[in-house]
Amino acid sequence: MTLLHRMLRGTAIGTFAVYVAWNFLWLFQGMVPVSLFQSLTGWPSPTTGGTRSLQHLLAGDWRESLRYNAMTVPLILLVAVSGLWLGGQFLRRQRLGLPVWLTWSWAAVLVIAWAAKLCGDPGYW
């Protein structure tokens, strides 16, 4: 493994550890975690409002759902497809990875979600 790969792996593991610790800090206080990215930058992440959006969607209030996060349904579909894809690879003992088309789908949906979030009402961040 090259030095660059070791550095990238260490950075990814460290970032994930901070993310998990941040969320546990909030959950152990009995509160829904605030977006770490938004707390650090003041800007919403593409998935900010996703939980509230899903709650409103399940309650039948699709307009309010779209206000919180217009890309909740596509994001849920991507999570499901990605999980099935990776699960199939795991069961077949293959190297885990997403195909190029699914990676580009993630990129496109996240960019659109972020643009929609930034163009929307900050009250829904």
FENMOZI-V547014 format. One line per field, one symbol per residue. phi: phi as a letter, one per 30 degrees, with the letter a starting at -180 (. if undefined). A space follows every 50 residues. Layout:
phi = ???
This chain:
phi = .deddddddddddddddddddeddedddcibdddedddddcicdddceid ddddeddddjcdddedddadcededdddddddddddddddddhcddlcde dddddeeddddddddddddddedcd
